[in-house]
Amino acid sequence: MASRWAANGVSPPHWQWRAFPPNSAASHPASLQAGYPSGYLLASLLYLAVPWLGWRGMSMVGIIPALLAFFIRRNV
């Protein structure tokens, strides 16, 4: 896994944790692990709010974070 991060130019989380002060070291890994359930919750809420979107529309909505990451890496 670390080789994949290195190939993409992204540092693995355990390298990023060193940038945080020791007193807040526990909050960074917790925020990384909270990403999956948070995304799942947002997808569920979106599906409840817009049920006509269907699974194909939800797949298209799922592309938005990837495009955003591509835009940020390209332009920032």
N, C-alpha and C positions, 0 to 999 in steps of 0.2 A: 504494500500500500504506500509506503513512504517513497518508493521509487516512482510511483505514478504521480505523487504530489511534486516530487522534484522535477519530473519531466514536464509538468505543466507550469512550473515556476511558482508553485504555491507551497508554503511551508506547512508541514504537518502541525496539528494542534499542540503537541507537546513542545514544539519549538516556540510556538506563539505564547504559551503560558509563561515563559521566562520574561516576557515583556511586561507582565502584570506585577504589581507589588505583592509581596508575600501575604499581606493581610486580606487581599481579595483574590487569592489564588483559587479558592474553591468555587467562586462564582463563574469563572470562565468555562471550565469543563461542563458545568451545569447548564450554561446557556447553549453550548454546542449540542448537548444531548436533548435539550428541550426543542430543538428545531424540528425533528420529525413529528412528534405529537402536535406541535403547534401548526405545522403545515397540514396535517391530517384534519385538525379541527377547522382550519380556514376553508379547506376544500369541502368539508361537510356543510359548513354554514353557507358557502356559496351555492352548493347544490340545493339546499333548502330554500334559499332566497330566489334562485333562478332555476326551477325544476325543468323548464322547457329546453334548457341547454343540453341535457343528455350527456352520455358518456363521451361522445365525439367532441362536443363543445368543451367539456372538462379537460380533455386531452389538449385541446388548443390553448386553454387557459394555463395548463401546466407548462407550456413552452415559454410563457412570459418570463419566469425567473431565469431561464437559460439565456434568453435574448438579452435580458438586463445584465447578466454577468458578462456576456460577450461584449456588450456596449461599454460597460465599465472598464473591462480589461483593455479594450481597444482605444478608448478616448481619455482615460484618466491616468 
